[in-house]
Amino acid sequence: MTMQAQPQTIAERLADAISGPWAAGIDEVGLMRLVMQAKTALRRAVDDPGELHLQVGIALLQVRRTAQALEHLEASVRLDPEHPTALANLGAAYLILGRPGDAVEPLCRACDVMGDAAWASVGLLALLAEALWMVERRPEAVGVLEAAEAAASPTNDGDFWRLAAANSEIGEHVRAMVWLGKHLSAAGLEPELHPALGVPTSAWITEHQDEFRWTDAMLVSLDFVDGLVAAPSLVAGSTGTSVSTLRELGWLSAN
């Protein structure tokens, strides 16, 4: 006798829509339809309210409705203060809304709850590094970002993108473009690279800008790197990347 699959809860359907096997096939309208069903389920007090709030919050983040997402993510953390995914997404929402001071605490709590596993989570560590940098805890931010880089999978272009974004945010412009180049290559785009720096050229990026995501900080990094290529004599006094990065790329000797 064949066992029938149990029907999915609304929270499970939302989770699948966001990151499950059918994620690539759902559009924003379909996602928002599930969000409305989840909100109805919350009013009727069915399913797990903490998980429902979490999945609604993540879905709203996906469609850039961050202020609405924040309400649900805060509710999820109130119901389950030790849920690492809820804590991490709450921190992400605070960062998007320009509230890094509020982001640090849930991101640190997510790391504490996850224990050793946190040091293998590139996305979480990159978010924490950005938040720490923005609240002037910069030595800690650099240390956390170095841990994120060490944890990056050699085949995960999503890891590479997060590291490019985080390095841009903390002003490591050359390193950001190196990680962006790795992201693009892993995604099969094979960018044209600067001969000296080994980072994507601005001409190639302009031509292919609709094929990948940009952040405002990445655009700053691109402009900075273009400036270095135009005037390499500025490298030694640059505040836009670390000495260690320049040495790795062969722009400065090890002495």
BELJO-V295878 format. One line per field, one symbol per residue. burial: 1 if it has 9 or more other C-alpha atoms within 8 Angstrom, else 0. Layout:
burial: ???
This chain:
burial: 000000000110111111000110010000110110111011000010111111111111100011011111111110000111011111111110001111111111111011000111111111111111111011011101101110110001101111111111111111111111111111000010110001111001100010000000111111011111000000100001100011101001000
